[in-house]
Amino acid sequence: MFIDKDSLIKKYNIIIKRLLVLKPLRLANGLLSSFITHYFTVRMIISHYIESILFYIIKLLPLIPVILRMP
């Protein structure tokens, strides 16, 4: 899961954590785009289903502030 660093993180004052080891962010063709440096986790509850989800923080387009899975 990915989330935009400028729109939602700042808007909702989400507390983020720094990764101990940077993760490479690769484009669809495999080329290195940048490195992921921060993340946060959120606990999602849907009815009786509970799951902790990890979001990596990257730069996304304003029209797409969250990517929940790869298409």
Secondary structure as the mmCIF struct_conf table of DSSP 4:
data_model
#
loop_
_struct_conf.conf_type_id
_struct_conf.id
_struct_conf.beg_label_comp_id
_struct_conf.beg_label_asym_id
_struct_conf.beg_label_seq_id
_struct_conf.end_label_comp_id
_struct_conf.end_label_asym_id
_struct_conf.end_label_seq_id
STRN STRN1 PHE A 2 ASP A 4
TURN_TY1_P TURN_TY1_P1 LYS A 5 SER A 7
HELX_RH_AL_P HELX_RH_AL_P1 LEU A 8 LYS A 11
TURN_TY1_P TURN_TY1_P2 TYR A 12 ASN A 13
STRN STRN2 LYS A 17 ARG A 26
TURN_TY1_P TURN_TY1_P3 ALA A 28 ASN A 29
BEND BEND1 GLY A 30 GLY A 30
STRN STRN3 LEU A 32 ILE A 46
TURN_TY1_P TURN_TY1_P4 SER A 47 HIS A 48
STRN STRN4 TYR A 49 ILE A 58
TURN_TY1_P TURN_TY1_P5 PRO A 62 LEU A 63
STRN STRN5 VAL A 66 ILE A 67
BEND BEND2 ARG A 69 ARG A 69
#
